[in-house]
Amino acid sequence: MEHVVIVGASAAGSTTAQTLRREGFTGALTVVGEEPHLPYDRPPLSKQVLLGAWAPDRTTFGPSTAYADQGIDLRLNARAERLDLASRRVDLATGEQVHYDRLVIATGVQPVRLRQGHELEGVYMLRTLDDAVALREALLHAASVVVVGAGFLGSETAAAARQLGCEVTMVDTAPFPMALQLGAELGSMIAQLHTSNGVRVVGGSKVTRLCGTGSVEAVELEDGTSLKADVVLIAVGSKPATAWLDGSGLPCGDGVLCDAAPDNVYAAGDVARWRSRRFDQDLRLEHRFNATEQAVAVARRILGKDQPFDPVPYFWTDQYDAKIQVYGVIPPDARVVMTQGNPAERKFVAHYLSGGRLSAVLGWNMPRETRQARSLLTAI
Amino acid sequence: MDVKIDQEGCVAAGQCVLAAPDVFDQRDEDGVAVLLGKPSSDQYDATREAALLCPARAIHLSE
C-alpha cells in the first residue's frame, strides 16, 4: 500500500491530507506535526485571538475525531529532525522513523529572532497558538507596548494591542508600515491608519538593543531614542523551516525548490518556492490562501490529476476597521493608480502597474469590487 | 446538498464566488459570503471546490 507522509500539520499539511482522502486516496496517510495542538488556523491569531473575540480553540480545523475518521494517522508533538532521500525516511525527534513512498513538506516558516534581548521577560514572538495566548495575556496587563517590525504580523498586532487599550509604538527599518508588502504609497496610508488610531509609528529606524534587567524595560533605537516598554513583540519576518533538511541533498534556497525536487517529494505552503509562469518569477508566499491552493494542487498531483499550478496569489490583512485585500504580485517598482472609490473615505480599489502591465489589484474595504477586479489579472 | 456559511468566520476573500458564482455571492457592505440558493446537482462540484478553497474554512457541506 502506498504511504504518503506529510511533514507539517498546519493549513498546508492538513489540507493536503484532507484533500487526498476526499478525492479518493486509499493508501496510508501520516501527518507529522511539531506542536501539541490539533491543526489550527493561524490568521486569526493576530486578530480575533489577540482581541479575545475568539476563544483559542475556535481556530482548530474540524473536530478531533476527523483525522481518525478519515484514516489519517496524525502524530502531534513530533518534530521532524532529518530526511533520508535514498531510504525514503523521515526521522522524528521522538526517535521514530517514518518510511514514505511520497513525501509532502509543509513545515512552514519560523520567526526571525533579534541578536539580543529574547531572554528578557516581556519579549514575545507570534507564530503559534501558544504564542498568541501568552501575548494576549501580556497585553491585557501591559501599559506600553513596542512592536518591532511593521509587516503583516507587526501591523495587525499593533492594531490589536491598541484596541486592547495599550500605548503602542511600532518601529520598522522601512519608511512606512507594510512598505515591503504594499509599496510606499499604500504604506503611508497604513501609517495614517495607525496614527489616527493612536499608535506611534516610527519608520526608517533600526532597533539596536532591548534594555532591562530580568524584564524588558525599553527599546533602544539607532538614533539613541529609548522607547519605554513592558511588552515587546518581535515581528521582523520569518525564514523557511528547512533546517531539518540540511544535508539531505534536497535542493533548498530560501525554501524548498519544488521544481528541482525528486518526483516523489512535494512542498506546499510558506516553505515552498516555485516558478510562476504567470508572473515570470520565482515565488515563495507566506499567505494563508496560498497554503490551501498549493495543498490542493499537491494532493491532486499525487492522485494523478495533474493541473498546471499557476495561481493568482491572494492575501489580506485586517487592521482596525480596514480590510485590505490583494490579488496578484506587487513588484517593488510598481506604480499605483486609484481606479474606484475614494482613498480619503478609506474605501477604494487600486491597480499596481509594472513594466506596462497590471500586476496586482488592491482593495481597501471594497471586497466585492476587489474580487471583480481580479478578472483583469487573468485576462492578460 | 446542504450548505452552511459561518458568516462570523468568513474573511470576505470571495474565493467561493470565484469557484461557484451561481451558488455564492458577497454582501455589498462587507464582502461576507452569502448563499444564493441551494445548489443544484450540476453545481455540486463547484460548491465542493468553494468549500475546499475557503481560506477561513467557513463553508460547511452536508451531503
Chai-1 contact restraints between the chains, C-beta under 6 A:
chainA,res_idxA,chainB,res_idxB,connection_type,confidence,min_distance_angstrom,max_distance_angstrom,comment,restraint_id
A,R288,B,P55,contact,1.0,0.0,6.0,A-B,restraint_1
A,F289,B,P55,contact,1.0,0.0,6.0,A-B,restraint_2
A,T292,B,L53,contact,1.0,0.0,6.0,A-B,restraint_3
A,T292,B,P55,contact,1.0,0.0,6.0,A-B,restraint_4
A,P367,B,A12,contact,1.0,0.0,6.0,A-B,restraint_5
A,P367,B,Q26,contact,1.0,0.0,6.0,A-B,restraint_6
A,P367,B,G31,contact,1.0,0.0,6.0,A-B,restraint_7
A,R368,B,Q26,contact,1.0,0.0,6.0,A-B,restraint_8
A,R368,B,G31,contact,1.0,0.0,6.0,A-B,restraint_9
A,R371,B,G14,contact,1.0,0.0,6.0,A-B,restraint_10
